[in-house]
Amino acid sequence: MNDFKFWLQVAIGLGQLFLAWIALRKVPSMAPTASLPTSIQQSIVKRYWPIVVIGVLMVGAWIPYFLNSETRHVYLTAWGPVTATVDTRSLIEDKDRSRLMLVSLIPDISIDPMNDVTIARSRTYEIKAPIMDMVVIQNTSWSARARVGRLANIYLLEVPKEFAIERLTTLADVQHLGGKILDTAAGPITTQ
């Protein structure tokens, strides 16, 4: 229930219900005419067709939410500026061809995070189940930005088994080198 998309849909649905209620109240009551035997049915259709259309649209708005089978898996269960605990249960089948790596970045608002070169990297870790602890090796450029109270972003990467760590200079390099970002989190730096 922490999914903002769910609550956004609920809010939109409630707004549509409110608008439907207003539309229903503004539609004048249609008095049946005696000349047509189905006049009552026709007046009901004429009066309520906007409400039916709004109802169909409301139901239709929920279809993408329920059909979206892709759910984001949370791998980072605990983290700090340079450490993370990783839930690897769903990654264990990849252990023969992949390894895990952790990257920490203290963001600078003037630089795109994907192109920021002041990242600190961990070594690559063999995937072991069910939980792993990982540590980032701090470097001088990362440490120069580190201040108590600033946020540090942690990125969990899945990289090929034969991955050249030294070639990873930015987060944009991850995909070019055959890896992918699995999860990300942020937390404040509490000590120097």
N, C-alpha and C positions, 0 to 999 in steps of 0.2 A: 504493500500500500504506500510505499515511499516513492513510487514512480510518478513523476510530475506529469507525464503524458496521460496517465489514467485520470488524475485530478483535473487536468485541463479539459479532457473529454467530458467529465462530470459537470464542470462549470459551464461548458458550451451547451450541454444537454439541458441544464437547468435554465439557462438563458433562452433556449429555444422553447422550452415549455412555457416560460413566462410570456414570450412573444405570441405563442399559440393561444394562450389564455386571453391576451389583449385582443388578438384578431377575432377570436370567438365572440368576445363581448361587443366588438364594434360592428360585426356583421348584423344587419337588421334581420329581424325575424321575418321569415317568409310565410305569409298566410296562404294556405292551400286554396286553390281555385276549384270550384265544383265541377267545372267542365271536363277536367282530365281525371280519369280514374286513378292514375299513378301520381297525382299531384303531390301527395304527402311525401312519397319517396323522392320525387324530383326536388322538392324544396329542401329535404334533408341533404341531398347530394349537393345542391347549390350552396347551402349554408355551410356545410362542413368540409368541402373538398380542400380548402387551404390547410385545415388542421390535419387531414390525412396526408397531404403532401409534406407538411412539416414533420409529421411522425415518421414517414418513410425516410426523409433526409436524416433525421436523428439516428435512426437505426443504421442507415448507411454510413454515417460518420464513425460508427464503432467498428465496422468491418475491418479496417486496416489494423486496429489495435489488437483484435482477437486473432487475426490471421498472421500477424507478425510472429513467427515461431523463433526468430533469432533473439535469444536472451543473452544479455551480457553476463559473463562469468566473472565473479570477483575472485581474483587470485591473491591479492595483497590483503592479508588478514590483520597485520599490524605493521607499522612503519614509523620511521623517524627520518631525519634529514639524510642519513647515510646508512640506514639499516632497514631491513624488511623481513617479515615472516611471510612465506608464500605457501598457499595451499596448492599442492601439485597433483592431487588425485586425478584430475581430468587430463593431465599432461603426461602421465606415466607411459602411455603407449608411444609417445614421441621420443622417449629417452635414447633410443638407438641412433637417431638421426639429428637430434637437437640438443641444445644446452640453454641454460637460462643465464641472464645477465641483468644487472641492476645499474641504472644510470640516475644520477642526481643532478638537478639543475636549479640554481637560484635565479629566478627569472628577472630580466631587465626589461622594463616596459618599452624601451626603445628598440629592442631586438626581437625578431620573430623567434619563439622558442625552438622551432624546428631547425633554425639556422644558427643558433647560439653555440659558440665554440667553447664556452666555459663550463663544460659538463665534467662531472667526475664519474668514472666508470668503475665497476667491480671487475673481477676476473669472471670467466665463464664458469658456471656451475653445472655439474652433472645432475640431471633430473632424478630426484629420489622422492619416494612417497612416504608418508602423506604430507608432511610439513617440512619446509626447509627455512633456515635462517641465512640471509645473505647480507654482505657488507660492501659498501662502496669505498674505494680507495680515494681519499681526498687529494687534490692537487693544488698548486699555488693559485691558479686562476679561480678555482671554485672557492678556496679559502679567502681570497681577497674580497669576494662578495658576501661572505658569511657574516652576518650580524645577528645578535640576539633579537628575536621578534620577527625577523624576515621569514618568508615562506620558502621552503625548499620542495620542489616537485620531485617525486620518485617515479621512475618508469621501469616496469618489468618488461624485459625483452626476451623473445624466443629467437635464438640465432642458430645457424647451421653448426654442426659439430666441429668442423674445421673453420672457425671464425677468427679472422685477424683483428684482435681488439684494437691495435694501434691504428687501423684504418677508420675506426669509428670516431669521427671528430665532431659530428653534430647528430641530432636525432633524425634529420633527413637522410643520413647515410644508412640508417637501419634497413630500410626497404631496399635500397640499392645494393646492399651487401647480402641480401637474401634473408633478412630477419623480419620480425614484426613486433610492434608494441602490443603486449597483451593486456596490460593494466597500468593505471596511473593513480597516484594519490599525492596529497600535499600535506605538509605539516610545518609548524613553526620551528625555527632553530631556537633551542632553549639554553644552550651553553656554547661558549667559544672554544 
